Amino acid sequence: MSRLLIRRYEPRDRKAVRWLCCETGFLGKPIDSVFEDREIFADYLTRYYTDIEPESSFVLEQDGEVKGYLLGSYRPLRQQLFNLFNNLSLFTRGMAKYAFYNKATRDFIGWILRTSWKEVPQAPRRCAHFHFNILPEAQGLANSKGLMDLYLEHLRTKGIRQVYGQVVTFESRRGAKVFERYGFQVLNRSEITKYRKSHPEPVYLTTVLKELS
């Protein structure tokens, strides 16, 4: 039997979290086929949580290896300020290497600049939030719930009353009903068109919200 441990994020987990982010970045599969620059991808999705607010993140460890994470934040204004400067830095780095990227990566950047801002649904601006990823071999409701329960308890100790997430959903992977079982309500969802050529069914970015007692 494998040994499972769900615990708080520690600095030693940073490399594993960044790798896992990239390994699951394309609908649960490696991001490389659509975006080849793993450093920029990981910086965009994980750097704030691991470097600025690590106390709000948790990992799933299986047999001593990190197989999943939940990255969260209850300080939205600080994160928005961080993102302003971080995204500018990432844009500068990406443009400096743009001519050397492959076509798939350049197409991905084009979608981000031209279309992504129109497709991302609205989300609460002054609210705690989260996102999580788990490798296929460690997926399961019990593990997802374990990560979520630890995070929600963390938020309650800080006096937080609401939390939201924006999650990629489609029928063959996971849908909004999974989060409804955790007491979340669906606020909105929007189709992400960049997946139309690579996935047989519509892919949505869905915003879910939970009121904390």
Secondary structure as UniProt FT lines:
FT   STRAND          4..8
FT   HELIX           11..13
FT   HELIX           14..23
FT   TURN            24..25
FT   TURN            27..28
FT   HELIX           31..33
FT   HELIX           38..47
FT   HELIX           48..52
FT   HELIX           54..56
FT   STRAND          58..62
FT   TURN            63..64
FT   STRAND          65..73
FT   HELIX           76..97
FT   HELIX           98..100
FT   HELIX           103..111
FT   HELIX           112..116
FT   HELIX           117..119
FT   STRAND          128..134
FT   HELIX           136..138
FT   HELIX           141..157
FT   TURN            158..159
FT   STRAND          162..170
FT   TURN            171..173
FT   HELIX           176..180
FT   TURN            181..183
FT   STRAND          185..191
FT   HELIX           193..195
FT   TURN            196..198
FT   STRAND          204..211
//
